[in-house]
Amino acid sequence: MSSMTETEPLTENERAWLRFLRDVSKGTDPAPTLRRVQLLRRICGLR
């Protein structure tokens, strides 16, 4: 996994993921806890 920089532009897919996360979190800004990451991976079928 590469590190992000503030100047690196987002792809359209990355912007779509951000919209998705905002939608499912109802506009809040929850921290990426281990449990949340594990749940998203399970939902998305990622390992």
C-alpha positions as CSV (number, residue, x, y, z in Angstrom):
1,M,0.0,0.0,0.0
2,S,1.4,3.4,-0.9
3,S,1.3,6.4,1.2
4,M,-0.9,9.4,0.3
5,T,0.2,12.9,-0.1
6,E,-2.0,16.0,-0.1
7,T,-1.0,16.9,-3.6
8,E,-1.8,13.5,-5.1
9,P,-5.1,13.7,-7.2
10,L,-7.9,11.3,-6.5
11,T,-9.2,9.0,-9.2
12,E,-12.9,8.9,-10.0
13,N,-13.1,5.5,-8.2
14,E,-11.5,7.0,-5.1
15,R,-14.0,9.8,-5.1
16,A,-16.8,7.3,-5.5
17,W,-15.5,5.4,-2.4
18,L,-15.4,8.6,-0.4
19,R,-19.1,9.3,-1.4
20,F,-20.0,5.8,-0.4
21,L,-18.3,6.0,3.0
22,R,-20.0,9.4,3.6
23,D,-23.4,7.9,2.7
24,V,-23.1,4.9,4.9
25,S,-21.7,6.9,7.8
26,K,-24.6,9.4,7.4
27,G,-22.3,12.4,6.9
28,T,-20.2,11.7,10.0
29,D,-16.4,11.2,10.1
30,P,-15.8,8.0,12.0
31,A,-12.3,6.9,12.6
32,P,-11.1,3.8,10.7
33,T,-11.1,1.4,13.6
34,L,-10.0,-2.3,13.2
35,R,-13.6,-3.4,13.5
36,R,-14.8,-1.0,10.8
37,V,-12.0,-2.0,8.4
38,Q,-12.8,-5.7,9.0
39,L,-16.5,-5.1,8.4
40,L,-15.9,-3.2,5.2
41,R,-13.5,-5.9,4.0
42,R,-16.1,-8.6,4.8
43,I,-18.9,-6.6,3.0
44,C,-16.7,-5.9,0.0
45,G,-15.2,-9.4,-0.2
46,L,-11.7,-8.1,0.3
47,R,-9.0,-10.0,2.2
